[in-house]
Amino acid sequence: MKGNISPATSETISDAARLLGEGALVAFPTETVYGLGGDATNETAVARIFSAKERPRFNPLIVHVPGVAEAEALAEFDDRAREAARRFWPGPLTLVLRRRADAGLSLLASAGLDTVALRVPAHPIAQQLLRAVGRPIAGPSANRSGRVSPTTAAHVAEELGNGVALILDGGACPLGIESTILDLTGAVSVLLRPGSITREELIALLGEIASPPSTDDLPRAPGSLPSHYAPKRPVRLNARDARPGEALLAFGPEAPVGFAEVIWLSQTGDLAEAAANLFASLRRLDRPEFSAIAVMPIPEHGLGLAINDRLRRAAFR
């Protein structure tokens, strides 16, 4: 089968763990998007991730572990990190922390920085895989760099083909949008990337949450380049009327008329539903017969911050 897709079973998860231990790449589902996994302690395996994704080597990777104990062996945790981990792990939160000198991680995974981005995924297949392999796994989204993130095994196969040793098929990812990334390396917590865990939730737990400075020369976290999550078709935001040949991503009960095709992110205006449908819907409309993909306005609060962040990067040219 193209892309080596296999249903996730105890047997195929064991096969995936063996392949990862041998330095191969394995794609696996998480609650956010599918990840392209490689042994984070193996420089060659990590280099293979960058090569398969055609990813700039200054762009760091997220390292996945099964629990807090494994994370604390890799990074320095302060009270904020412990509180965030207690509240949100396992789950869609990535913490950027100072890497321990004895962590044993590939320096390439951190893109030469003295930090590491860590996550404990909640998806049962990801958990089974991480515990079976017994080592930290670098796992960026399983797509070509800058392209639309995959939320099904078929998306991974379309993006990476046979460049992955095995794709564990766990169905569609329930959240459908990448993890929130929180930088806790300074005195003030910094939200590097919005996600399913909202700024409001983080403020309620930790107090002040800052935005990243616009003067950063290099990304401190994945998904922070200006152009990212991009389909081949141009993306037009805040669309309220139709232009010739455009398809539409609609939000809410009523959509403007005159579009070549309409797909609803959520007809009821549910932001969680819209996030879960976002990347798959962009892929469905990324077809040559459309001049562009128009997107109706999305509320700029809660999960809408994360959705609009992805859309602005998708629209960047």
Sequence and secondary structure as in RCSB ss.txt:
>XXXX:A:sequence
MKGNISPATSETISDAARLLGEGALVAFPTETVYGLGGDATNETAVARIFSAKERPRFNPLIVHVPGVAEAEALA
EFDDRAREAARRFWPGPLTLVLRRRADAGLSLLASAGLDTVALRVPAHPIAQQLLRAVGRPIAGPSANRSGRVSP
TTAAHVAEELGNGVALILDGGACPLGIESTILDLTGAVSVLLRPGSITREELIALLGEIASPPSTDDLPRAPGSL
PSHYAPKRPVRLNARDARPGEALLAFGPEAPVGFAEVIWLSQTGDLAEAAANLFASLRRLDRPEFSAIAVMPIPE
HGLGLAINDRLRRAAFR
>XXXX:A:secstr
 TT EEE  HHHHHHHHHHHHTT  EEE  SSS EEEEETT HHHHHHHHHHHT  TTS  EEE SSHHHHHTTB
   HHHHHHHHHH SSSEEEEEEB TT    GGGGTT SEEEEE    HHHHHHHHHH S EE  BSSSTTB   
 SHHHHHHHHGGGSSEEEE  S SS S  EEEE SSSSEEEEE  SS HHHHHHHHS EE   TT SS SSTT S
SS SB SS EE S  S  TTEEEEEESS   S  SEEEEEETT  HHHHHHHHHHHHHHH  TT SEEEE    S
STHHHHHHHHHHHHH  
